[in-house]
Amino acid sequence: MAEVKRNYDATSRRERARLRRRDVVVAAQELFDADGFQATTISAVARRAGVSPESIYKGFGTKAALAKAVFDFVIAGDDEPVPIAERPEARAVQDEPDVQQKIRRYVDGLVQRQQRSARVQILIRDGRHGDETLRETWQTLLDERLIGMTMFGRHLLETGDLRPGITVDEVADVLWTYISVELYELLVLLRDWSPERYGDHVATAITTAICRPSV
């Protein structure tokens, strides 16, 4: 019974820690949206989340790292410890036999992720000009995007349905470009395109750029 109680206590502590971390991330997201990165202080985040500033520094290290945690949270849509690549939506993309439908499925998920994450991506991107700590965070987002698109590009190449002679680097570069937050910002946030129209455009553009021409 003592072993069961210890396991229960450990599980309970981990759950409380997870919930506290989520509260901090949500508080930071709300304040970043309302006040911007520079005007948001760790103390303000702590007050909103009901924790101490020291606990935030201990858990995240820096305000830039907290901004990255906000991005990770919104891009996934939750704080479950399941990588995006292992979620049902990603599995559906992997399992889809038709390459054009595979791209369409991926873009459908992208639209949802952009709606959740665009503003924090832009905050990090633009904030790096006034805060050196965000430069590394923005570069991390770019690097992670390229790694993900290289993996996806390799998967698409393995279908045998891409245009002849195209390399994995070119596929990755095309994907990396078309899923950028800059395109979403231009078309949806600045030109008032609907998310559906944006998704149609991105899916068509990627398909045209990398797939075999339809006969």
Backbone torsions as a table, in degrees:
resi	resn	phi	psi	omega
1	MET	NA	-36.6	180.0
2	ALA	-62.3	-38.7	179.4
3	GLU	-65.2	-41.1	177.9
4	VAL	-61.4	-43.9	-179.4
5	LYS	-64.0	-41.8	178.9
6	ARG	-62.5	-42.5	178.6
7	ASN	-63.7	-41.1	178.5
8	TYR	-63.2	-44.9	-179.5
9	ASP	-62.4	-41.2	-179.4
10	ALA	-65.4	-42.6	178.6
11	THR	-63.8	-41.2	-179.9
12	SER	-64.6	-40.7	178.8
13	ARG	-64.3	-42.5	179.7
14	ARG	-63.2	-39.9	179.8
15	GLU	-66.4	-41.9	178.1
16	ARG	-62.8	-40.7	179.0
17	ALA	-64.7	-40.0	178.5
18	ARG	-63.1	-43.2	-179.5
19	LEU	-67.2	-39.0	177.6
20	ARG	-63.9	-42.1	179.3
21	ARG	-62.9	-42.7	179.0
22	ARG	-62.4	-41.0	178.6
23	ASP	-59.9	-40.4	179.1
24	VAL	-65.1	-45.3	-178.6
25	VAL	-63.7	-43.5	179.3
26	VAL	-64.6	-42.3	178.3
27	ALA	-61.4	-42.9	179.1
28	ALA	-64.2	-42.6	178.8
29	GLN	-58.6	-45.8	-178.6
30	GLU	-63.2	-42.2	-178.5
31	LEU	-73.6	-38.1	175.5
32	PHE	-59.9	-44.1	179.8
33	ASP	-62.9	-40.3	-174.7
34	ALA	-80.2	-41.2	-169.1
35	ASP	-117.3	-12.4	-175.1
36	GLY	90.2	169.9	-175.9
37	PHE	-70.7	-51.1	-173.9
38	GLN	-64.3	-38.1	-176.9
39	ALA	-76.9	-17.1	-179.6
40	THR	-83.5	125.7	178.8
41	THR	-105.0	156.6	175.7
42	ILE	-61.4	-35.9	178.9
43	SER	-62.9	-40.1	179.0
44	ALA	-66.2	-41.1	177.2
45	VAL	-62.0	-43.0	-179.5
46	ALA	-61.6	-44.2	179.5
47	ARG	-61.3	-44.6	-178.0
48	ARG	-66.9	-35.7	-177.4
49	ALA	-85.0	-12.6	-179.7
50	GLY	75.1	34.9	178.4
51	VAL	-131.7	177.5	178.9
52	SER	-89.9	149.8	175.0
53	PRO	-57.2	-36.3	-179.2
54	GLU	-60.5	-38.3	-179.5
55	SER	-67.3	-31.9	177.8
56	ILE	-69.7	-45.9	177.2
57	TYR	-60.0	-39.1	-180.0
58	LYS	-68.0	-38.4	-176.2
59	GLY	-82.2	-29.6	-174.0
60	PHE	-120.0	-28.0	178.4
61	GLY	95.2	-64.2	-176.8
62	THR	-136.0	166.2	176.9
63	LYS	-67.1	-33.6	176.9
64	ALA	-64.1	-40.6	177.0
65	ALA	-65.4	-33.3	176.2
66	LEU	-66.6	-39.2	176.8
67	ALA	-62.3	-39.0	177.2
68	LYS	-65.0	-38.4	178.0
69	ALA	-64.7	-37.1	175.5
70	VAL	-62.5	-44.6	178.0
71	PHE	-59.1	-48.3	-179.2
72	ASP	-59.2	-37.1	-179.3
73	PHE	-68.5	-47.7	-175.3
74	VAL	-75.0	-31.2	-179.4
75	ILE	-67.9	-34.1	178.2
76	ALA	-83.1	-30.1	-178.0
77	GLY	89.8	-2.5	178.2
78	ASP	-165.2	-178.7	179.6
79	ASP	-112.9	23.1	177.5
80	GLU	-67.9	140.6	-176.3
81	PRO	-80.2	52.6	-179.6
82	VAL	-123.2	117.3	179.5
83	PRO	-57.6	146.9	179.9
84	ILE	-56.1	-37.8	-177.5
85	ALA	-65.4	-16.6	-178.1
86	GLU	-106.1	7.5	-178.8
87	ARG	-86.2	160.8	-176.3
88	PRO	-55.0	-37.4	-179.5
89	GLU	-62.8	-42.2	178.7
90	ALA	-68.7	-37.5	177.7
91	ARG	-62.3	-38.5	179.8
92	ALA	-64.2	-38.4	176.6
93	VAL	-64.1	-45.7	-179.5
94	GLN	-61.2	-39.7	-173.9
95	ASP	-82.7	-16.2	-178.9
96	GLU	-64.6	123.7	-175.8
97	PRO	-77.8	-26.9	-176.8
98	ASP	-89.7	125.0	-172.6
99	VAL	-64.9	-37.1	179.8
100	GLN	-69.1	-38.2	175.5
101	GLN	-69.7	-31.0	176.5
102	LYS	-62.0	-46.6	177.8
103	ILE	-63.6	-42.1	179.3
104	ARG	-61.1	-43.7	178.9
105	ARG	-62.4	-42.4	179.7
106	TYR	-61.6	-46.0	-177.7
107	VAL	-65.6	-36.3	176.2
108	ASP	-57.2	-42.6	176.7
109	GLY	-68.7	-37.4	178.7
110	LEU	-59.3	-43.8	-179.3
111	VAL	-56.8	-45.0	179.5
112	GLN	-64.5	-41.8	-179.7
113	ARG	-66.8	-38.1	178.4
114	GLN	-66.0	-39.5	178.7
115	GLN	-60.4	-36.3	-179.5
116	ARG	-79.8	-33.1	-165.9
117	SER	-112.9	-9.8	-172.2
118	ALA	-57.1	-44.8	-173.8
119	ARG	-66.2	-38.3	179.3
120	VAL	-74.2	-32.0	174.1
121	GLN	-61.9	-44.8	-179.9
122	ILE	-65.6	-38.7	177.5
123	LEU	-59.4	-44.5	179.9
124	ILE	-69.0	-45.0	-178.7
125	ARG	-59.8	-51.2	-176.8
126	ASP	-75.9	-31.3	-178.6
127	GLY	-67.9	-21.7	-177.9
128	ARG	-65.6	-20.7	179.1
129	HIS	-73.3	-25.3	-179.3
130	GLY	-109.9	-6.6	-178.6
131	ASP	-142.4	111.3	-176.3
132	GLU	-58.3	-29.8	-175.6
133	THR	-65.8	-21.4	-179.2
134	LEU	-85.7	-12.3	-179.5
135	ARG	-60.6	-47.8	-179.5
136	GLU	-65.7	-37.4	179.2
137	THR	-63.1	-44.8	178.8
138	TRP	-63.4	-42.2	178.8
139	GLN	-63.1	-36.0	177.1
140	THR	-62.3	-42.3	178.2
141	LEU	-61.9	-43.2	178.5
142	LEU	-62.8	-44.3	-178.9
143	ASP	-64.7	-43.1	179.6
144	GLU	-64.0	-38.2	178.3
145	ARG	-64.1	-43.1	-178.9
146	LEU	-67.4	-38.8	176.9
147	ILE	-61.1	-46.5	-179.8
148	GLY	-62.8	-41.0	-178.6
149	MET	-74.1	-27.0	173.6
150	THR	-67.8	-41.4	176.9
151	MET	-64.3	-44.3	179.7
152	PHE	-66.7	-40.6	178.5
153	GLY	-61.3	-39.9	177.6
154	ARG	-64.4	-39.7	177.3
155	HIS	-62.2	-42.9	179.2
156	LEU	-65.5	-39.6	178.7
157	LEU	-61.3	-35.5	-178.0
158	GLU	-66.9	-14.8	177.2
159	THR	-71.6	-23.0	-176.9
160	GLY	77.9	8.1	-175.1
161	ASP	-108.0	10.4	175.7
162	LEU	-88.3	165.8	-175.1
163	ARG	-67.0	147.4	-176.2
164	PRO	-58.9	139.2	175.0
165	GLY	86.3	-9.4	-179.2
166	ILE	-72.4	140.0	-178.7
167	THR	-100.9	164.5	178.9
168	VAL	-64.4	-33.6	178.6
169	ASP	-65.4	-40.9	179.5
170	GLU	-67.5	-42.1	177.6
171	VAL	-60.0	-46.0	-179.9
172	ALA	-61.3	-41.0	-179.7
173	ASP	-65.6	-40.0	177.6
174	VAL	-62.8	-48.8	179.4
175	LEU	-61.2	-46.8	-177.5
176	TRP	-58.1	-37.0	-179.7
177	THR	-73.9	-48.1	-173.2
178	TYR	-73.5	-21.1	178.1
179	ILE	-94.3	5.6	-176.7
180	SER	-64.0	150.2	178.0
181	VAL	-66.4	-24.8	179.8
182	GLU	-61.4	-40.8	179.5
183	LEU	-67.0	-42.5	176.6
184	TYR	-61.7	-42.3	-179.8
185	GLU	-61.1	-47.0	-178.0
186	LEU	-63.3	-47.9	-171.1
187	LEU	-85.2	-42.5	-175.5
188	VAL	-90.2	-50.7	-174.7
189	LEU	-78.4	-33.6	-177.2
190	LEU	-100.5	-34.7	-177.4
191	ARG	-104.6	3.9	173.7
192	ASP	62.1	29.3	170.9
193	TRP	-66.8	147.4	173.4
194	SER	-73.3	153.9	175.4
195	PRO	-56.1	-34.6	179.8
196	GLU	-65.6	-44.4	178.9
197	ARG	-64.3	-42.0	176.5
198	TYR	-58.4	-46.3	179.7
199	GLY	-62.2	-42.2	178.1
200	ASP	-60.8	-43.3	-179.2
201	HIS	-63.5	-46.9	-177.5
202	VAL	-65.0	-44.1	179.9
203	ALA	-62.2	-43.2	179.5
204	THR	-65.8	-43.2	-178.4
205	ALA	-64.0	-44.5	179.3
206	ILE	-65.0	-45.7	-179.2
207	THR	-60.2	-45.0	-179.9
208	THR	-64.0	-36.8	-175.4
209	ALA	-74.8	-31.7	-170.4
210	ILE	-121.5	-17.5	-174.6
211	CYS	-90.0	160.0	173.2
212	ARG	-61.1	139.2	176.5
213	PRO	-61.2	141.8	177.5
214	SER	-70.8	138.2	-179.0
215	VAL	-82.8	NA	NA
